[in-house]
Amino acid sequence: MPLGQTQRRRVFELIRISALRSLKVRYRGSALGVLWSLTNPLMLTAVYTAIFGTTFSQYYGGSIARYVVSAFVGLAVVTFFLNATNEALTSVVSNGPLLNKMAIPPAIFPLSAIAANLFQQAVTALPIVLVMSIVLAHDPVRALLVPVVLFAILLLSTGVGLALSALFVFFRDLPYLWQIVGFILWMTSPLFYPIEVASGGVRRWFAFNPIAQDMSALREVVYGQGPIHFHFIWLGLVVGLVALVLGGLFFRATQSEFMDLL
């Protein structure tokens, strides 16, 4: 049944409270707090640049700085997607005791996991990406399109997170499988290497890898030059919307069986 305005407001409030609680527990006693989430992409960018920067700079107009930007943008996409979906995956099961005691919509838990990671990125990596677009692209349209691409990534992460959280209720080996899938997505995305050096088989995989498509879209609006290639952006939005609808429908269709298995 569709939720009324009061119910929607209650759901949003529960998501906000749950997301904030998750962040407080995660960074309790930490000096830098949420800023620690920025260390992973920064350190990996530095490592990739030290190892591959000189070799691959020829694919970036001979500029190591452009390689640095490309690697950081790719890492911002893949780390958000994997962190958000990994936390969403276990969220329903880990909150099973609470669901058994209180009448709470189960979707609140995967959605709050996504929201917590969104807030974490919104105050760390995403402002850097937006500044990069303003400074490098010299195109206000591209800068305005940055939130559109980020919204597409959010849609994809939410849809996949909802589906994974529902599946985990029935298949408790799922985290191990998802780790393998995440590693495959990481390695087959043009993250620390340009697409030109990939083999033909890997390049064909890019067409079916939604993370690779979102990376291309975000790079297009961050440091692209000339006419904007909108097909990357539209494709990301369509794939994200499809993932959200399918993930949401699957979650809704299976949630009636959760209580018997939690």
C-alpha positions as CSV (number, residue, x, y, z in Angstrom):
1,M,0.0,0.0,0.0
2,P,1.3,3.5,-0.8
3,L,2.5,5.4,2.3
4,G,0.7,8.5,3.5
5,Q,2.5,11.7,4.1
6,T,2.8,11.1,7.9
7,Q,4.1,7.6,7.3
8,R,6.7,8.8,4.7
9,R,7.8,11.5,7.1
10,R,8.2,8.8,9.8
11,V,10.2,6.6,7.5
12,F,12.5,9.4,6.5
13,E,13.1,10.3,10.1
14,L,13.9,6.7,11.0
15,I,16.4,6.5,8.1
16,R,18.0,9.8,9.2
17,I,18.3,8.6,12.9
18,S,19.6,5.2,11.9
19,A,22.2,6.6,9.5
20,L,23.4,9.1,12.1
21,R,23.6,6.4,14.7
22,S,25.7,4.3,12.3
23,L,28.1,7.1,11.7
24,K,28.5,7.9,15.4
25,V,29.2,4.3,16.2
26,R,31.7,4.0,13.3
27,Y,33.7,7.0,14.3
28,R,33.3,7.1,18.0
29,G,36.5,8.2,19.7
30,S,38.1,9.1,16.3
31,A,40.1,12.3,16.1
32,L,39.2,12.9,12.4
33,G,35.8,11.3,12.4
34,V,34.2,11.0,9.0
35,L,37.3,12.5,7.3
36,W,39.0,9.1,7.7
37,S,36.8,7.8,4.8
38,L,38.9,10.1,2.5
39,T,42.2,8.4,3.4
40,N,41.4,5.3,1.4
41,P,40.9,6.9,-2.0
42,L,43.7,9.4,-1.4
43,M,46.2,6.7,-0.4
44,L,45.2,4.4,-3.3
45,T,45.4,7.3,-5.7
46,A,49.0,8.0,-4.5
47,V,49.9,4.3,-4.8
48,Y,48.5,4.0,-8.3
49,T,50.2,7.2,-9.4
50,A,53.6,6.1,-8.0
51,I,53.4,2.8,-9.8
52,F,51.5,3.5,-13.0
53,G,51.4,7.3,-13.3
54,T,54.5,7.7,-15.5
55,T,53.6,4.7,-17.7
56,F,50.0,5.6,-18.3
57,S,50.4,9.4,-18.5
58,Q,50.8,9.1,-22.3
59,Y,47.1,8.3,-22.4
60,Y,46.3,11.5,-20.6
61,G,48.1,13.9,-22.8
62,G,51.4,13.3,-21.1
63,S,50.0,14.7,-17.8
64,I,50.5,12.8,-14.6
65,A,48.1,15.3,-13.0
66,R,45.3,14.2,-15.3
67,Y,46.1,10.6,-14.4
68,V,45.8,11.5,-10.7
69,V,42.4,13.1,-11.3
70,S,41.2,10.1,-13.3
71,A,42.3,7.6,-10.6
72,F,40.7,9.7,-7.8
73,V,37.4,10.0,-9.6
74,G,37.3,6.3,-10.4
75,L,38.1,5.5,-6.7
76,A,35.3,7.9,-5.5
77,V,32.8,5.9,-7.6
78,V,33.9,2.4,-6.8
79,T,34.5,2.9,-3.1
80,F,31.1,4.5,-2.5
81,F,29.4,1.7,-4.4
82,L,31.1,-1.1,-2.7
83,N,31.1,0.4,0.8
84,A,27.4,1.3,0.5
85,T,26.3,-2.1,-0.9
86,N,28.4,-4.1,1.6
87,E,26.9,-2.3,4.5
88,A,23.4,-2.6,3.1
89,L,23.8,-6.3,2.5
90,T,24.0,-7.2,6.2
91,S,21.7,-4.5,7.5
92,V,18.4,-6.4,7.6
93,V,19.9,-9.5,9.2
94,S,22.0,-7.6,11.7
95,N,18.9,-5.7,12.8
96,G,16.7,-8.8,13.0
97,P,16.2,-8.7,16.8
98,L,14.9,-5.1,16.5
99,L,12.6,-6.1,13.7
100,N,11.2,-8.9,15.8
101,K,10.4,-6.4,18.6
102,M,9.1,-3.4,16.8
103,A,6.9,-2.7,13.7
104,I,9.6,-1.1,11.6
105,P,9.7,-1.2,7.8
106,P,12.7,-3.5,7.0
107,A,13.8,-1.3,4.1
108,I,14.8,1.4,6.6
109,F,18.0,-0.5,7.4
110,P,19.5,-0.9,3.9
111,L,18.4,2.7,3.0
112,S,20.0,4.1,6.2
113,A,23.2,2.2,5.3
114,I,23.2,3.9,1.8
115,A,22.3,7.3,3.4
116,A,25.2,7.0,5.9
117,N,27.7,6.4,3.1
118,L,26.2,9.2,1.0
119,F,26.6,11.6,3.9
120,Q,30.2,10.4,4.4
121,Q,31.1,11.0,0.8
122,A,29.2,14.2,0.6
123,V,31.5,15.8,3.2
124,T,34.7,14.3,1.9
125,A,35.3,13.1,-1.7
126,L,32.3,14.6,-3.5
127,P,33.2,18.3,-2.8
128,I,36.7,17.5,-4.2
129,V,35.2,16.0,-7.3
130,L,33.0,19.1,-7.8
131,V,35.9,21.5,-7.4
132,M,37.9,19.4,-9.9
133,S,35.2,19.8,-12.4
134,I,35.0,23.6,-12.0
135,V,38.8,24.0,-12.2
136,L,39.6,21.5,-14.9
137,A,36.7,21.5,-17.3
138,H,36.2,25.3,-17.4
139,D,32.6,24.5,-18.4
140,P,29.7,25.4,-16.0
141,V,27.4,22.9,-17.8
142,R,29.8,20.1,-16.8
143,A,29.9,21.3,-13.3
144,L,26.1,21.3,-13.1
145,L,26.1,17.8,-14.4
146,V,28.3,16.4,-11.6
147,P,25.3,16.0,-9.2
148,V,23.3,14.3,-12.0
149,V,26.0,11.7,-12.4
150,L,26.3,11.3,-8.7
151,F,22.6,10.8,-8.5
152,A,22.8,8.0,-11.0
153,I,25.5,6.3,-8.9
154,L,23.2,6.7,-5.8
155,L,20.3,5.1,-7.7
156,L,22.5,2.1,-8.7
157,S,23.9,1.6,-5.2
158,T,20.4,1.8,-3.6
159,G,18.9,-0.7,-6.0
160,V,21.7,-3.2,-5.6
161,G,21.8,-2.6,-1.8
162,L,18.1,-3.4,-1.4
163,A,18.4,-6.5,-3.5
164,L,21.5,-7.8,-1.6
165,S,19.9,-7.1,1.8
166,A,16.9,-9.2,0.9
167,L,19.0,-12.0,-0.6
168,F,21.2,-12.2,2.5
169,V,18.1,-13.1,4.6
170,F,17.8,-16.3,2.5
171,F,21.5,-17.0,1.5
172,R,23.9,-16.4,4.3
173,D,26.9,-17.1,2.1
174,L,26.2,-14.0,0.0
175,P,28.9,-11.7,1.6
176,Y,31.6,-14.1,0.4
177,L,30.2,-14.1,-3.1
178,W,29.7,-10.4,-3.2
179,Q,33.4,-9.9,-2.2
180,I,34.4,-11.8,-5.3
181,V,31.9,-9.8,-7.5
182,G,33.2,-6.6,-6.0
183,F,36.8,-7.6,-6.8
184,I,35.8,-8.4,-10.4
185,L,34.0,-5.0,-10.7
186,W,37.1,-3.3,-9.3
187,M,39.6,-5.0,-11.6
188,T,37.5,-4.8,-14.8
189,S,36.7,-1.1,-14.4
190,P,39.2,1.4,-15.9
191,L,40.2,2.5,-12.4
192,F,43.9,2.7,-12.3
193,Y,44.5,2.0,-16.0
194,P,43.2,3.6,-19.2
195,I,40.7,1.6,-21.2
196,E,43.0,1.6,-24.2
197,V,45.4,-0.9,-22.6
198,A,42.7,-3.4,-21.8
199,S,42.2,-6.5,-23.9
200,G,39.3,-6.9,-26.2
201,G,37.5,-9.2,-23.8
202,V,37.8,-6.8,-20.9
203,R,36.6,-3.9,-23.1
204,R,33.5,-5.8,-24.0
205,W,32.8,-6.3,-20.3
206,F,32.9,-2.5,-19.9
207,A,29.6,-2.3,-21.8
208,F,27.9,-4.5,-19.1
209,N,29.8,-3.1,-16.1
210,P,27.6,-0.3,-14.6
211,I,30.5,0.9,-12.4
212,A,32.7,1.4,-15.5
213,Q,29.9,3.3,-17.1
214,D,29.5,5.6,-14.1
215,M,33.2,6.2,-14.0
216,S,33.2,7.2,-17.6
217,A,30.3,9.6,-17.0
218,L,31.9,11.2,-14.0
219,R,35.2,11.6,-15.7
220,E,33.4,13.2,-18.7
221,V,31.9,15.9,-16.5
222,V,35.0,16.4,-14.3
223,Y,37.8,16.9,-16.9
224,G,36.2,16.3,-20.3
225,Q,36.9,18.8,-23.1
226,G,34.9,19.7,-26.2
227,P,31.3,18.6,-26.8
228,I,29.8,16.7,-23.8
229,H,29.2,13.0,-24.4
230,F,25.7,12.8,-22.9
231,H,25.2,9.1,-23.7
232,F,27.4,8.2,-20.7
233,I,25.2,10.3,-18.4
234,W,21.9,9.1,-19.8
235,L,23.0,5.5,-19.7
236,G,24.1,5.8,-16.1
237,L,20.7,7.3,-15.1
238,V,18.7,4.6,-17.0
239,V,20.8,1.8,-15.5
240,G,20.5,3.3,-12.0
241,L,16.7,3.7,-12.3
242,V,16.3,0.2,-13.6
243,A,18.4,-1.1,-10.7
244,L,16.4,0.9,-8.1
245,V,13.1,-0.4,-9.5
246,L,14.1,-4.0,-9.7
247,G,15.9,-4.0,-6.3
248,G,12.9,-2.3,-4.7
249,L,10.4,-4.7,-6.2
250,F,12.5,-7.7,-5.2
251,F,12.8,-6.4,-1.6
252,R,9.1,-5.7,-1.4
253,A,8.2,-9.1,-2.8
254,T,10.3,-11.0,-0.3
255,Q,10.1,-8.9,2.9
256,S,7.0,-10.8,4.1
257,E,9.2,-13.9,4.6
258,F,11.9,-12.1,6.6
259,M,10.4,-12.6,10.0
260,D,10.4,-16.4,9.6
261,L,14.2,-16.4,8.9
262,L,15.6,-13.7,11.1
